[in-house]
Amino acid sequence: MSNFYSDFYYSDDYYDGLAIDVPLDLDYYRTDNDGIYVFHWTFNPQYITPVLATLDFELQLDTVSTFDSPNFKSFLKTTAILYQNGNVVKGYTVPVYTRVEDDVITFYARVRVKDGVNYSNFSDILTAETIQNVVRSTEDRLLTALPDGNVYPIDEVNLPLNQRTSNISKIYQDYSLEFDREFLEKENTIWDRSLRFIRDERIYDVFGFRFGFPKPSTMQFVDYRYCLRHVQNAVFIGSTYGAVKEVGKGFTGINPIIVPFDQLTNFITAKVTTVTTIIPGSSPFVVTLTSSPKNVPSIPGFTYVGDPNDTPTPPAPTAGQFTFNHLTNVLTFNSADAGTSITISFSNSSDIYTYLVSPTTQSVVIPGSPFQVTLSGLPIDIPKIIGFTFTNDIPTLNQFNVDFNTGVLTFNSGNAGNSISIVYTPSVPEPPVVFSRQESGFAVEVILQNPGGFSIDLSSVQFLMSQVMPANVRFVLIV
């Protein structure tokens, strides 16, 4: 059983967006286009906030690790071929270095955050390389294989490609160009065996289909790759808790919180249901319950003799006995008990409830005078607003106060027009969530921690978590 909530979990332990993080895990993969690579990076979990979506990043490439050669390249999100503004991962598609004849070019990359005129420190330096160009070596092999140097221009192997003028050299050069394209595809195909390096166009066919998880249309490829990597880790990890954490982290960059139901304190157990009725005076002498018991009903003065679905089939009830069909909720009595008034007691099959009081998010623009925002529910805690602090006094710039009786937040006039997201816990809980006995005994509550405020497809999270959960474990997924 799974229930989805739109609120996101928030903790004071997380970054408030005022500092700048150093990018982590800089890596790259190739594309179908020769010389076009995708570089991508993540962040320390404590720095994941909504601020990341607004920042710029400077990616630097060079053929020396000091980044001061004539081959230096620098890209921002406006100068990259494509900027993937993912949730957990950011990525640039950029041109690298032209492949050279019969050799690879080793080059280096690093990235840093750019916030206006401010920069973070650089990431660790990544070493990358191009694929060698095999046009000349292929043409040289074809020319030197000719049978007679006096007839054929074998000596053209000593000339640059653009100075080879014979017809056969031109023909062989066309062959060599085609071979080079096949060589490039072969090298890329070898890399496609790795989730780290596989090209976007093939990532679902090689890896995503294993989990029945195509890339959602709203998800960037760099996030999809990151998510699949964590799902793959979940499959091989040694514990269920660890697997669930890997899946959750694949969507938010933060390990989720997992709470066994036996540690929750907000459960309400329903009372035993009692039904008073009369056994019919004519055949078939049956009573049908309107709800499904989780146990065999109890009837004072009567003895239960079995379920007609049992093997072997129980005997027909005699006087003072009854059978109970748990598939149809039908109690069958003996004709001798016709007209008898009876009291049937049982517990419903779903008799355990919990009220999940989750934080909720309200996104608004601070209005003009009197610079107040009214929450849709009364808060039971101090609301959290990134970039703002709470005060009991008249608010100054980037401060607010709260009237807990009315749910009104008051801001400073200097913040009028600011777009903000308010996170708070309302005083009215969510509707009760119902669990069966099995679910309550083996279930866990999984809280996705989402300090970045990302829009997450919870059905995808639930689907992937269900693949790493044991069959007898139920879970509630909330954000």
Secondary structure, 3 states (H helix, E strand, C coil): CCCCCCCCECCCCCCCCCCCCCCEEEEEEECCCCCEEEEEEECCHHHCCHHHHHCEEEEEEECCCCCCCCCCEEECCCCCCEEEECCCCEEEEEECCCCEECECCEEEEEEEEEECCEECCCCCCEEEECCCECHHHHHHHHHHCCCCCCCCCHHHHHCCHHHCCCHHHHHHHHHHHHHHHHHHHHHHHHHCCCCCCCCHHHHHHHCHHHHCCCCCCCCCHHHHHHHHHHHHHHHHCCCHHHHHHHHHHHHHCCCCEEEEHHHCCCEEECCCEEEEEECCCCCCCEEECCCCECCCCECCCCEEEECCCCCCCCCCCCCCEEEEECCCCEEEECHHHCCCEEEEEECECCCEEECCCCCEEEEEECCCCCCEEECCCCECCCCEECCCEECCCCCCCCEEEEECCCCEEEECHHHCCCEEEEEECECCCCCCEEECHHHHHHCEEEECECCCCCCCCHHHHHHHHHHHCCCCCCEEEEC
